[in-house]
């Protein structure tokens, strides 16, 4: 799709997530000036979970072009997301410490880990849960450790159901309040992976 045929709100959104947004603020301002349908821009930013990136890019590149009400809405949503990210990150630290104390090897991925690796900033990526990979042999101990921290399985599986899940699935969800932890023993369903791949992850 050429820039000419791309709706202004979409073109600006793409600009907000580009890797060189900080080095070319003039282009961001030019694209922002062409946007008339700001509700559409906000809708797209929310749908694609990039409100923090949009707020960051527009603050740098179009501080005097974006309507004040749009800037306020982006900033408020971004700040709410940042608080949520910090809370989840704090929980991840607590979980990883508990796993370490229990002698459980664990690898956090997606969520705050990805935010730090990609952006160097926890608040620039929106995430709603925590994903942690453990060895298959450590799943029961990991679940017990999470339960001791106040988490509970989101679905009360029977032992037979959990055994089936271990064979065919790749994770189980545990929750505490609004926080969800996805405890993974594989990154894909059993039909899509095998032991050799899993050994390489570690």
N, C-alpha and C positions, 0 to 999 in steps of 0.2 A: 504494500500500500504506500503510495507516494505521500509526501507531506501535504501536497495540494488537496488530496482526497481524504486526508485524515482530519476528523473533526477537531477544532481547536482544543477542546477540553482533553481529548485523548492525546493529542500531540504534546500538550503541556505535561500530562501525567507521565508519558514516556520520557520526557526530558528530566522530570524529577527523579527518576530512578536510574538515569544514565551515570556512568562512572566518572564523567568529566564535568558534572554539574557545578562543582566548586570552582572550576577553572574558566568557565565561560558564562558568568552571570548575565551578560548582555543578551544572550540567546534566550535564557529563561525569562527575562523581562519582556522580550519581544513576543514570545509565545503567550505569556500571561496577558499581555495587552489585547490579544486577539480573542480571548475567551469572553463569551457573553453568557453562556449557560453554566454558571458557577455551581448551582445545585447538582448538575450532572457530573462536574468534576469531583465534588465531595462524595457523591454516590459511588463513583468509580474508585476513588481512593479508599473508601471504606470497604467496598466489595473485594478489592485486591489486597487488603490489609497493608497498605503502604502510607497510611496517614502520617506517621512520624517522618518518613522520607520526604513526603510532599511538604510538610511544614518546614523541615530543615532546608529544602531546596528553595522554597519561595522566600523564606526569611533572608537567605543569602542573595538570591538572584532577582527578586521582584518585591522588595519590601514596600515600595510606594505604588505598586500597580494592583495588587490584590485588594479587593474591597475589604473594608475594616471588619465587617461581620463575618466574612469568610475566613480572614486571618484569625479572628477570635475563636471561631469554631474549630479550626484546625489546631490551634494552640491548645485549647482545652482538651480536645480528644487526644492529642499527642501527650499531654501531661498525664492524663488518666492512664494511657498506655505505658508510659514510663514508670509510673508507680506500680502498675501491675507487673511489669517486667522485673523491677527491683524486688518485689515480694516473691515472685517465682524463683528468681536467682538466689535469694536468701534460703528458700526451701531446698533448692538443689544443693547448696553448700551443706546444709544440715543432713540431708540424705546421704551425700557422698561421705561425710564424716562418719555417719552411723555405719555405712557399708564398710568403710576402712577399719573401723573398730571391730567389726564382725569378721574381718578377714575376707571380705567379698570384693573381687575385682569388678569394676563397673566402668562403663564408658558413657558419659552423657553425650547426646547428639541432638541436632536440630535446636530449637529453643534458644536459650541464652548462649549456648556454645557456638551455634552458627552466627548469632548476632555479633559476638565478639570476634570471630574469625573473619567475617566478611566486612563488618563496618567498624570494628574496634570500639563499639558503643552499644551497650545493652539496650538502650532506649530506641534505637533506630529500626528495630525489627519487632513486629507484633507477633506474639505467641501466647497460646492459651493453656498449654500443658507442658509437662516435662517428660522427655523420652530418655530412658536409661537402658543400656544393653548390659546384660550379665551372662555368664556362662550358664548353659542349660542345667548343669549340676548344682548351680547356686540359686535356682529360681525359688525353691521352697524357703531357703534361709533368707533370701532377699524379701520375699513376701512377708515373712515373719518379722523382719526388721522394720519394714514399712508399717505393719500393723502396730508395732510397738511405738511408732512415731505418731500414731493416731489415724492412719489411713485404713480404709476398708475396701474390699473388692466391690467394684461397681455392680457386679452381677454375682449373686451367691451360688457359684457353681457347686455341684456335687463332686465328689472325688472322681467318679467316672467321667463326668463332663470335663473336669479339669485335665484329666489324663488325655482325653480326646483333643482338647485345645492344645496341649503340649505337643501332640503328634502332628496336628494339621495347621495350627495357627502359629503366630509369632510374637504375640504380646498379650498382656492382661492389664486392664485398667484398675487402678485403685484411687480412691478419692478421699479427700479431707476437706470438708467445706466446699469452697469453690475451686480448690486445687485438684487437678487430675495428674496422676503419674502413670505413664505407660511403661510398664516393666517388660522389656523385650528380652527374649532369648534368641531371637533371630531378627534379621532386618526384612525378611519376606516370609510368606507362607512356605511351608515345607515343599510344595510342588514347584517353587521358583528358586530354591537354593539347595545347597547340600553341604555336607560336613567340611569339604575342602575349602569352600568359600568362607565358612565361619571361622576356620582356623586362621585364615589370612587376616581377618578383621583384628584378631588379637595379636 
